């Protein structure tokens, strides 16, 4: 009998892994499997383990099975395992080969980071044109609840109120009524943390509109032949358009009983 017991595990092999098909693997446990002994006298198996190689003070009777889950293990600690087979009358085999397993340290919970926000480059526009604000925002998806990124625009400062196409999109159109420097803020929130970025818009006054010249031909006159008439008119302009930016004047005879002669017409 003793010879039989000492020989049956010479054919056994102990396997260790984080899990075996059909067995869950959780923190602080390991799944072990081994080959069955071919000896008919074997009625069960035991797992022996400890934290030093070759020393296995803890014995766990797992019954007549060829796999087991050992739990209660400490994270970060390396354990050494062997398997033995035993008979109904209490005889136990020599240990199998030794395998080791280091229990993983628990992974820390992910840390929520604030969103990353870019309000876009500063702009210069001229009235009456609108400004197109195109921002960017990204997030790490935390916290899981709500797990949604919310964005909105704000007017921080400016000489006059503005009108928005919308305020809760990354890209919005803004209309102005007054020139000046406007400061806008894009805010993004993940439900727990928020971040923002600002952009400036310089709004310039509209270009002046060309107006017609102002002309005064002078007062009506009465003369006696052969005296000439001296026509003294006035003309002014706003200087537009910039090209040619020059005022040209000339006189015309509109009506009369006979042609006239001019010293000059322009």
C-alpha positions as CSV (number, residue, x, y, z in Angstrom):
1,X,0.0,0.0,0.0
2,X,2.8,2.5,0.9
3,X,4.6,1.8,-2.4
4,X,1.3,2.4,-4.2
5,X,0.6,5.7,-2.5
6,X,4.1,7.0,-3.1
7,X,4.0,6.2,-6.8
8,X,0.6,7.4,-7.9
9,X,1.5,11.1,-8.1
10,X,4.6,10.4,-10.0
11,X,2.3,10.7,-13.0
12,X,0.5,13.9,-11.8
13,X,1.2,17.4,-13.0
14,X,-0.1,20.6,-11.2
15,X,-1.2,23.4,-13.4
16,X,-1.9,27.0,-12.2
17,X,-3.5,30.0,-13.9
18,X,-5.6,33.0,-13.3
19,X,-8.6,31.1,-14.4
20,X,-9.7,27.8,-15.9
21,X,-12.5,27.5,-18.4
22,X,-15.7,27.6,-16.5
23,X,-14.2,29.2,-13.4
24,X,-14.3,32.9,-12.6
25,X,-11.1,34.6,-11.4
26,X,-11.5,37.3,-8.8
27,X,-9.1,39.3,-6.7
28,X,-7.4,37.2,-4.0
29,X,-7.9,33.8,-5.6
30,X,-6.3,31.4,-8.0
31,X,-7.6,28.5,-10.0
32,X,-5.6,25.3,-10.0
33,X,-5.9,22.1,-12.0
34,X,-3.9,18.9,-12.1
35,X,-3.9,15.5,-13.8
36,X,-5.8,12.7,-12.0
37,X,-3.9,9.9,-10.4
38,X,-4.2,6.6,-12.3
39,X,-4.2,4.7,-9.0
40,X,-7.6,3.2,-8.1
41,X,-6.9,3.6,-4.3
42,X,-7.0,7.5,-4.5
43,X,-10.1,9.0,-3.0
44,X,-9.2,12.6,-3.0
45,X,-6.7,15.4,-3.3
46,X,-5.2,18.2,-1.2
47,X,-3.6,21.4,-2.1
48,X,-0.7,22.6,0.1
49,X,0.6,26.1,-0.1
50,X,2.7,28.8,1.5
51,X,4.6,32.0,0.8
52,X,8.1,30.4,0.5
53,X,9.2,27.9,-2.1
54,X,9.4,24.3,-0.7
55,X,7.4,25.2,2.5
56,X,3.7,24.6,2.3
57,X,2.1,24.9,5.8
58,X,-1.5,25.4,4.6
59,X,-3.4,22.3,3.6
60,X,-6.8,22.4,1.8
61,X,-8.7,19.2,1.2
62,X,-10.4,19.7,-2.1
63,X,-12.0,16.3,-2.4
64,X,-12.0,13.9,-5.3
65,X,-11.7,16.6,-8.0
66,X,-8.9,17.6,-10.3
67,X,-9.3,21.4,-10.0
68,X,-10.0,23.9,-7.3
69,X,-10.1,27.6,-6.5
70,X,-8.0,28.7,-3.6
71,X,-9.2,32.0,-2.2
72,X,-8.2,34.3,0.7
73,X,-4.9,35.2,-0.9
74,X,-3.3,38.5,-0.2
75,X,-2.6,41.0,-3.1
76,X,1.0,41.4,-4.1
77,X,2.1,38.1,-2.3
78,X,3.6,35.2,-4.2
79,X,2.3,31.8,-3.2
80,X,3.8,28.3,-3.9
81,X,1.5,25.3,-4.4
82,X,1.8,21.6,-4.6
83,X,-0.9,18.9,-4.8
84,X,-1.1,15.5,-3.1
85,X,-3.4,12.5,-3.4
86,X,-4.7,10.5,-0.5
87,X,-6.5,7.2,0.1
88,X,-9.4,6.4,2.3
89,X,-7.2,5.0,5.0
90,X,-5.3,8.2,5.4
91,X,-2.2,7.6,3.3
92,X,-1.0,10.6,1.3
93,X,1.4,10.8,-1.6
94,X,4.5,12.8,-2.1
95,X,3.8,16.3,-3.4
96,X,3.6,17.1,-7.0
97,X,5.7,19.6,-8.8
98,X,5.6,23.1,-7.3
99,X,4.0,26.0,-9.1
100,X,3.9,29.7,-8.0
101,X,1.4,32.5,-8.4
102,X,1.7,36.2,-7.5
103,X,-1.7,37.7,-6.6
104,X,-2.1,41.0,-8.6
105,X,-2.5,44.2,-6.8
106,X,-6.0,45.7,-7.1
107,X,-6.2,48.3,-9.9
108,X,-7.1,51.7,-8.5
109,X,-10.3,53.2,-9.7
110,X,-9.9,55.6,-12.6
111,X,-9.6,59.2,-11.6
112,X,-12.0,61.7,-13.3
113,X,-10.1,64.4,-15.1
114,X,-11.7,67.7,-16.2
115,X,-12.6,68.1,-19.9
116,X,-10.1,69.6,-22.3
117,X,-11.5,72.8,-24.0
118,X,-10.2,74.9,-26.9
119,X,-12.3,78.0,-27.8
120,X,-10.5,78.5,-31.0
121,X,-8.3,81.4,-32.3
122,X,-8.9,85.1,-31.7
123,X,-10.8,86.8,-34.6
124,X,-11.3,90.2,-36.2
125,X,-14.4,90.9,-38.1
126,X,-16.1,94.0,-39.6
127,X,-19.7,95.0,-39.0
128,X,-22.2,93.9,-40.2
129,X,-20.6,90.5,-40.6
130,X,-21.2,87.9,-37.8
131,X,-18.4,85.9,-36.0
132,X,-18.3,82.1,-36.2
133,X,-17.0,80.6,-33.0
134,X,-15.8,77.0,-33.5
135,X,-14.6,75.4,-30.3
136,X,-13.4,71.9,-29.4
137,X,-14.0,69.8,-26.2
138,X,-13.0,66.3,-25.2
139,X,-13.4,64.2,-22.0
140,X,-12.3,60.9,-20.5
141,X,-15.9,59.6,-20.2
142,X,-15.9,59.9,-16.4
143,X,-17.8,59.9,-14.2
144,X,-19.8,56.9,-15.6
145,X,-22.9,58.7,-14.4
146,X,-23.8,61.0,-16.2
147,X,-20.9,60.1,-18.6
148,X,-22.0,62.9,-21.0
149,X,-20.1,66.1,-21.9
150,X,-22.1,69.3,-21.9
151,X,-20.8,72.5,-23.5
152,X,-22.0,76.1,-23.7
153,X,-20.8,79.6,-24.7
154,X,-20.9,82.7,-22.6
155,X,-20.2,86.4,-23.3
156,X,-17.7,87.5,-20.7
157,X,-17.3,91.2,-21.7
158,X,-18.0,93.6,-24.6
159,X,-19.5,97.0,-25.3
160,X,-22.9,95.7,-26.2
161,X,-25.1,92.6,-26.0
162,X,-24.9,90.0,-28.8
163,X,-27.3,87.6,-30.4
164,X,-26.5,83.9,-30.7
165,X,-27.6,81.2,-33.2
166,X,-27.4,78.9,-30.1
167,X,-25.2,78.7,-27.0
168,X,-24.9,75.0,-26.4
169,X,-23.1,73.8,-29.5
170,X,-19.3,73.8,-30.1
171,X,-19.9,75.9,-33.2
172,X,-22.1,79.0,-32.9
173,X,-22.7,82.2,-34.9
174,X,-22.7,85.5,-33.0
175,X,-24.1,88.8,-34.4
176,X,-23.1,92.3,-33.2
177,X,-24.6,95.7,-33.2
178,X,-21.6,97.7,-31.8
179,X,-17.9,97.7,-32.6
180,X,-15.3,96.9,-29.9
181,X,-13.5,94.1,-28.2
182,X,-15.6,91.1,-27.1
183,X,-14.5,88.2,-24.9
184,X,-16.3,84.9,-25.1
185,X,-15.9,81.8,-22.9
186,X,-16.5,78.1,-23.9
187,X,-17.3,75.9,-21.0
188,X,-17.4,72.1,-20.9
189,X,-18.7,70.0,-18.0
190,X,-18.7,66.2,-17.4
191,X,-21.2,66.5,-14.6
192,X,-18.6,66.6,-11.9
193,X,-15.8,68.7,-13.2
194,X,-15.7,71.6,-15.7
195,X,-13.1,73.5,-17.7
196,X,-13.2,76.5,-20.0
197,X,-11.2,78.5,-22.6
198,X,-11.7,82.0,-23.8
199,X,-11.5,83.7,-27.2
200,X,-11.5,87.4,-28.2
201,X,-13.3,88.9,-31.2
202,X,-12.4,92.4,-32.3
203,X,-15.4,93.9,-34.1
204,X,-14.5,96.8,-36.3
205,X,-16.9,99.6,-37.4
206,X,-18.5,99.2,-40.8
207,X,-16.8,100.9,-43.7
208,X,-18.5,104.3,-44.5
209,X,-21.1,104.4,-47.2
210,X,-20.3,106.6,-50.2
211,X,-22.6,109.7,-50.3
212,X,-23.2,112.0,-53.3
213,X,-21.3,115.3,-53.4
214,X,-23.0,118.4,-52.0
215,X,-23.4,121.1,-54.7
216,X,-24.4,124.7,-54.6
217,X,-24.5,126.6,-57.9
218,X,-24.8,130.0,-56.2
219,X,-27.6,132.6,-56.2
220,X,-29.6,133.5,-59.3
221,X,-28.3,136.6,-61.1
222,X,-29.4,139.4,-63.5
223,X,-26.9,141.1,-65.7
224,X,-27.1,143.7,-68.6
225,X,-25.3,143.1,-71.9
226,X,-22.5,143.2,-72.7
227,X,-21.4,142.4,-69.2
228,X,-20.6,138.7,-68.5
229,X,-22.0,136.6,-65.7
230,X,-19.6,135.2,-63.0
231,X,-20.9,131.8,-61.9
232,X,-19.4,130.9,-58.5
233,X,-20.4,127.5,-57.3
234,X,-19.4,125.3,-54.3
235,X,-19.0,121.5,-54.1
236,X,-17.9,119.2,-51.3
237,X,-17.7,115.4,-50.9
238,X,-17.0,112.7,-48.3
239,X,-13.9,111.4,-50.0
240,X,-15.5,108.2,-51.1
241,X,-15.0,106.0,-52.9
242,X,-11.3,105.7,-51.9
243,X,-10.5,105.1,-55.5
244,X,-10.5,107.6,-57.2
245,X,-11.1,109.7,-54.1
246,X,-11.3,112.9,-56.2
247,X,-14.1,115.3,-56.8
248,X,-14.7,116.4,-60.4
249,X,-16.9,119.4,-61.2
250,X,-18.2,120.9,-64.5
251,X,-20.8,123.4,-65.7
252,X,-23.5,122.8,-68.2
253,X,-26.0,125.0,-70.0
254,X,-29.4,123.6,-69.5
255,X,-31.5,126.0,-71.5
256,X,-31.5,129.5,-73.0
257,X,-32.4,131.5,-76.1
258,X,-28.8,131.2,-77.6
259,X,-25.5,129.4,-77.1
260,X,-23.0,130.9,-74.6
261,X,-19.2,130.9,-74.4
262,X,-17.3,129.8,-71.3
263,X,-14.0,130.8,-69.9
264,X,-13.9,127.1,-68.8
265,X,-16.5,124.6,-67.8
266,X,-14.5,122.6,-65.2
